[in-house]
């Protein structure tokens, strides 16, 4: 299960790295926090 959740975290980080600069600090940050919290 942990490998699946870690893969999801990596995919979220990869997807959010393409966001525009101002989106990075709002939407991307929230998505990353959510992905990491699911992993826990």
C-alpha positions as MATLAB code, in Angstrom:
seq = 'XXXXXXXXXXXXXXXXXXXXXXXXXXXXXXXXXXXXXXXX';
ca = [
       0.000    0.000    0.000;
       2.814    2.414    0.821;
       4.355    2.074   -2.637;
       1.014    2.980   -4.237;
       0.596    6.049   -2.027;
       4.202    7.134   -2.617;
       3.648    6.802   -6.372;
       0.582    9.046   -6.056;
       2.611   11.662   -4.159;
       5.261   11.605   -6.886;
       2.639   11.948   -9.626;
       1.013   14.917   -7.867;
       4.384   16.658   -7.529;
       5.118   15.964  -11.195;
       1.728   17.299  -12.332;
       1.869   20.414  -10.161;
       5.368   21.328  -11.314;
       3.840   22.485  -14.620;
       1.430   24.965  -12.968;
       1.845   28.684  -13.560;
       3.842   30.532  -10.918;
       0.874   32.062   -9.060;
      -1.030   28.769   -9.187;
       1.952   27.010   -7.657;
       1.522   28.746   -4.342;
      -2.212   28.183   -4.070;
      -3.576   25.101   -5.813;
      -0.357   23.107   -6.128;
       0.497   23.531   -2.475;
      -2.935   22.289   -1.392;
      -2.716   19.291   -3.735;
       0.716   18.385   -2.411;
      -0.384   18.641    1.213;
      -3.406   16.443    0.470;
      -1.304   13.839   -1.342;
       1.184   13.598    1.506;
      -1.569   13.390    4.143;
      -3.221   10.497    2.267;
       0.101    8.683    2.393;
       0.153    8.910    6.213;
];
